[in-house]
Amino acid sequence: MTHMKFPISTSAFLRDYWQQKPLLIRNAVPNFLNPLSPQELAGLAMEADVESRIISNNSGQWSLKSGPFHARDYDSEGLWTLLVQRVDELIPEVRDLRQLAGFLPSWRLDDVMVSYAVDGAGVGPHFDRYDVFLLQGLGQRRWTLGPLCDDDTPTIESDGLSLLHDFDSEEEFILNPGDALYVPPGLAHWGTAIGECMTYSIGFRAPPISTLAARLTDHVLERISDTLLLADQSSIDDPGRAGEVTAAQLENARHAVINAINALDTGEWLLELLSESGEDPITASEPVSSLMALRSDVRLVWHRPENTPPLIFADGEQVVSDVTDLDLLSAIAEGRVIDVERLDSKGQDLLEALADLGVIEAVSQTTTH
């Protein structure tokens, strides 16, 4: 599957729309074939290890119920929407939708959520804290867009839902199968089904700056010596008045901390963070077979410092390897099937290390790297 067909270049999209304003993408996937039926989605939501919700609106009263569900839960006569998270980890055809935004860093992808709504249903006016491409899969949905929101925007907390107190419509679009709508973080939006419909939400989540700062400082603190003291001879020639910390002294201390961070930062903290799944780390190892692929619920990330082997992390764990085949690393990260017997010794050692972590698994597909 190729990238979405944008009405503008991807560089123009990133410059003018990404994380800024919405973009309607008509016929983003020409001749789109819905990869999942409503019945199959409902079946997934009946499984205990699948995260799912039903959001209902009965006479203006919103409610949320979490799965797993039973057949009787789908017999409601009111307005309801079924949402199932991480369907890309469960259904290969949905996993292929990840490639539609392949011009973005793969580590930014969160998941592909799939929703089914009966006629007139939606999840209410709200805003999210991530970028999302809303791809219409079945039927039609009317999307109403409002202004950008923030922490001060009034919301109504209702049965586990956070809905906007006021919703001022600024734009409205009706999406058909194959159409997509990009919605940036913080933009108010409200989708309503026209007839029964299905939507594929391809979400991209950015780590909070507070999390990045915490991980970086933890990383540096693990490496810095307690005996390293602040050097201040250049900032105390003017001692200031009694009790005063001068601007020069403050700036000197700030530069000392920044210099220590720059000297001790290896980048490992970021790769560790980005590769984490949010679930408990995998502990069971896998035997190496002739054809292997990254598990669909695992993220592998890598970075190649200058003149050194790549840093590799998977599922929050560092993978020690001296592999130099960057095409192999990319193929593994993409989830492509790897023919182990075609690899050189360094590549085979990498696959064995990944198997020991339990982050790759044996497959039977024949299209290989």
C-alpha positions in Angstrom: 0.0 0.0 0.0 1.4 3.4 -1.0 1.1 6.8 0.7 -2.2 8.7 0.8 -2.7 10.9 -2.3 -2.6 14.4 -1.0 -3.9 17.5 -2.8 -0.6 19.1 -2.0 3.0 17.9 -1.6 3.9 16.2 1.6 6.5 18.9 2.2 3.8 21.6 1.9 1.5 19.5 4.2 4.2 19.3 6.9 5.1 23.0 6.6 1.6 24.4 6.5 -0.8 21.9 8.2 1.0 19.3 10.4 0.2 20.1 14.1 -1.4 23.4 12.9 -4.7 23.1 11.0 -7.0 20.4 9.4 -6.8 19.2 5.8 -9.5 17.4 3.9 -8.0 14.7 1.6 -10.6 13.6 -1.0 -9.9 10.2 -2.5 -6.9 9.8 -0.3 -7.0 6.0 -1.0 -8.5 5.5 -4.5 -10.8 2.5 -4.8 -10.5 1.8 -1.0 -11.6 -1.6 0.0 -12.8 -1.8 3.6 -10.5 -4.4 5.2 -12.9 -5.2 8.1 -16.6 -5.8 8.4 -18.7 -4.4 11.3 -19.3 -8.0 12.4 -15.6 -8.7 12.5 -15.0 -5.6 14.5 -17.7 -6.5 16.9 -16.1 -10.0 17.3 -12.8 -8.4 18.2 -14.4 -6.4 20.9 -15.7 -9.6 22.5 -12.2 -10.7 23.2 -10.8 -10.1 26.7 -7.4 -8.9 25.7 -8.7 -6.3 23.2 -9.2 -2.7 24.3 -12.7 -1.6 23.3 -15.4 0.9 24.3 -19.0 1.7 23.4 -20.0 5.3 23.7 -23.8 5.9 23.7 -26.0 8.9 23.7 -29.6 8.4 24.9 -31.8 11.4 25.0 -28.7 13.7 25.4 -27.1 11.6 28.1 -23.7 10.3 27.2 -22.3 7.1 28.6 -19.2 4.9 28.2 -18.9 1.2 28.7 -15.6 -0.8 28.3 -15.3 -4.2 26.8 -15.1 -7.1 26.4 -18.7 -7.1 25.1 -21.3 -9.7 24.4 -23.7 -10.0 21.5 -26.5 -8.4 23.5 -24.4 -5.2 23.9 -24.9 -4.6 20.2 -28.7 -4.7 20.4 -29.1 -1.2 21.8 -31.8 0.9 20.1 -30.1 4.2 21.0 -27.2 6.0 19.3 -24.0 4.1 19.9 -20.5 3.8 18.6 -18.1 0.9 19.1 -14.4 1.8 19.2 -11.6 -0.8 19.2 -7.9 0.2 19.8 -4.8 -1.2 18.2 -6.6 -3.1 15.5 -3.4 -2.8 13.4 -1.8 -5.2 15.8 -4.5 -7.8 15.3 -5.5 -7.7 11.6 -2.7 -7.6 8.9 -4.9 -5.8 6.4 -5.5 -3.0 8.9 -1.7 -3.0 9.8 -1.1 -2.1 6.1 -2.9 1.2 6.7 0.2 2.3 8.7 1.9 2.8 5.4 -0.5 5.4 4.2 1.4 8.0 6.3 4.8 6.5 5.6 6.3 9.9 5.0 6.2 10.4 8.8 8.7 8.9 11.3 7.5 5.4 12.1 8.1 5.9 15.8 5.4 8.7 15.8 2.7 6.2 15.0 0.5 5.2 18.0 -2.1 2.9 16.6 -5.0 2.4 14.2 -8.3 2.6 16.0 -11.4 1.4 14.2 -14.9 2.6 15.0 -18.3 1.5 13.9 -21.3 3.8 14.4 -25.0 3.4 13.8 -26.9 6.1 11.9 -26.7 9.4 13.7 -24.2 8.3 16.3 -20.8 9.7 17.3 -18.6 10.2 20.3 -19.5 13.8 21.0 -17.6 17.1 20.6 -14.1 16.7 21.9 -10.4 17.3 21.2 -7.5 15.0 21.2 -3.8 15.5 22.1 -2.4 13.7 19.1 -2.4 14.0 15.3 -4.9 11.8 13.5 -5.9 10.9 10.0 -9.5 9.9 9.9 -10.0 7.5 7.0 -13.5 6.7 6.0 -13.9 2.9 5.5 -17.7 2.3 5.2 -20.6 4.5 4.6 -20.5 8.3 5.3 -19.6 10.4 8.3 -20.2 14.1 8.7 -17.2 15.8 10.5 -17.8 19.2 12.1 -14.7 21.1 13.1 -14.3 23.8 15.7 -11.5 26.0 17.1 -8.3 25.0 18.7 -8.6 24.1 22.4 -6.2 23.9 25.3 -6.1 23.1 29.0 -8.4 26.1 29.8 -11.1 25.1 27.4 -14.3 24.3 29.4 -15.3 20.6 29.3 -18.0 18.4 30.7 -16.9 15.3 32.4 -19.6 12.7 31.9 -19.3 9.0 32.8 -15.5 8.8 32.0 -15.9 11.1 28.9 -14.5 14.5 28.5 -16.7 16.5 26.1 -16.6 20.2 25.1 -18.9 22.4 27.1 -19.4 24.6 24.0 -18.9 23.7 20.4 -18.7 26.4 17.7 -18.7 24.9 14.2 -16.3 26.5 11.8 -16.1 23.9 9.0 -18.1 20.8 8.0 -17.2 17.9 5.7 -18.9 14.7 4.6 -16.5 11.9 4.0 -17.0 8.9 1.7 -15.0 5.7 1.7 -11.4 6.4 0.8 -11.6 10.1 1.9 -9.5 11.2 4.8 -9.4 14.1 7.2 -6.3 15.2 9.0 -7.0 16.7 12.5 -4.2 18.3 14.5 -3.8 18.1 18.2 -6.2 20.3 20.2 -8.7 20.9 17.3 -12.4 20.5 18.4 -14.2 18.0 16.2 -17.4 16.0 16.2 -18.2 13.1 13.8 -21.7 11.9 13.1 -22.6 8.8 11.1 -24.8 9.1 8.1 -26.2 5.6 8.0 -24.0 3.0 9.5 -20.3 3.7 9.0 -16.8 2.7 9.9 -13.8 5.0 10.4 -10.1 4.1 10.7 -8.3 6.6 12.9 -4.5 6.5 12.2 -3.1 8.2 15.3 0.3 9.8 15.8 1.2 10.6 19.4 4.1 12.9 20.4 5.8 12.4 23.8 5.1 15.2 26.3 8.0 17.6 26.8 7.8 16.9 30.6 8.4 13.2 29.9 11.4 13.9 27.6 12.9 16.2 30.2 12.5 13.6 32.9 14.0 10.9 30.9 17.0 13.0 29.8 17.8 14.2 33.3 17.5 10.7 34.7 19.8 9.5 32.0 22.4 12.2 32.8 22.1 11.7 36.6 23.0 8.0 36.2 26.2 9.0 34.5 27.3 12.2 36.3 29.7 12.1 39.3 28.6 13.5 42.7 32.0 14.9 43.1 31.8 17.2 40.0 31.4 20.7 41.4 30.2 24.0 39.8 33.1 26.0 38.5 32.3 29.7 39.1 35.5 31.7 39.0 34.3 33.6 35.9 31.0 34.6 37.5 31.9 35.8 41.1 34.3 38.6 40.3 31.2 40.7 41.0 29.9 39.0 44.2 26.8 41.2 44.3 25.1 42.4 47.4 24.5 40.3 50.5 22.2 37.4 49.6 22.1 38.3 46.0 22.5 35.8 43.1 23.6 37.9 40.2 22.5 37.3 36.6 26.0 36.2 35.7 26.0 33.6 38.5 22.6 32.3 37.4 23.8 32.1 33.8 27.0 30.3 34.8 25.1 27.6 36.7 22.6 27.2 33.8 25.5 26.8 31.3 27.2 24.3 33.6 24.1 22.0 33.7 23.6 22.3 29.9 27.3 21.5 29.3 27.0 18.4 31.5 23.9 17.3 29.6 25.6 17.7 26.3 28.7 15.9 27.4 26.8 12.9 28.9 23.8 12.5 26.6 24.2 9.4 24.5 20.6 9.5 23.1 19.8 6.1 24.6 17.1 7.7 26.8 15.0 8.8 23.8 15.3 5.5 22.0 14.3 3.6 25.1 11.3 5.8 25.6 10.1 5.7 21.9 10.4 1.9 21.8 8.3 1.3 24.9 4.8 -0.1 24.3 3.2 1.0 27.5 2.7 -2.7 28.4 4.8 -4.9 30.6 8.1 -5.8 28.8 8.1 -9.1 27.0 10.0 -11.8 28.9 9.6 -15.0 26.8 12.2 -15.7 24.2 11.5 -17.1 20.7 13.4 -19.7 18.9 15.0 -18.5 15.6 13.4 -20.0 12.5 14.1 -19.4 8.8 11.5 -16.6 8.4 11.1 -14.0 11.2 9.3 -10.7 11.6 8.9 -8.1 14.3 5.8 -8.7 16.5 3.0 -6.3 15.5 2.8 -5.0 19.1 6.5 -4.1 19.3 8.3 -1.0 18.1 12.0 -1.1 17.1 13.9 2.2 16.8 17.5 2.9 16.0 20.0 5.7 15.7 23.4 5.6 14.1 25.9 7.9 15.8 28.8 9.0 13.7 31.5 6.3 13.1 29.9 3.9 15.6 27.5 0.9 15.3 23.8 1.8 15.5 22.0 2.1 18.9 19.0 -0.3 18.7 16.1 -0.5 21.1 13.0 -2.7 21.0 10.2 -2.8 23.6 12.2 -0.5 25.9 15.3 -2.7 25.9 18.7 -2.0 24.3 19.8 -4.6 21.7 23.5 -5.0 21.6 24.7 -5.6 18.1 27.5 -4.6 15.7 25.3 -4.9 12.6 26.0 -2.2 10.0 23.2 -3.1 7.5 20.8 -0.2 8.0 18.5 -1.5 5.3 18.0 -4.6 7.5 17.2 -2.5 10.5 14.6 -0.5 8.6 13.1 -3.7 7.2 12.8 -5.2 10.7 11.3 -1.9 12.0 8.7 -1.9 9.2 7.6 -5.4 10.1 8.8 -7.0 6.9 9.6 -10.7 6.9 13.3 -11.5 7.2 14.9 -14.6 5.6 17.4 -15.4 8.3 19.5 -17.7 6.1 20.2 -14.9 3.7 21.8 -12.7 6.3 25.5 -12.4 7.1 26.8 -13.4 10.5 26.2 -9.9 12.0 22.6 -9.9 10.8 21.9 -13.4 12.1 23.4 -12.4 15.5 21.0 -9.4 15.6 18.0 -11.7 14.9 19.1 -14.0 17.6 19.4 -11.1 20.1 15.9 -10.0 19.1 14.6 -13.5 19.5 16.1 -13.7 22.9 14.1 -10.6 23.9 10.9 -12.2 22.4 10.2 -9.2 20.1 10.3 -11.2 16.8 8.4 -14.2 15.9 8.3 -17.0 13.2 6.1 -16.3 10.2 5.3 -18.1 7.0 5.0 -15.2 4.5 7.3 -15.5 1.6 7.9 -11.8 0.6 11.2 -11.2 2.4 14.0 -8.8 2.9 
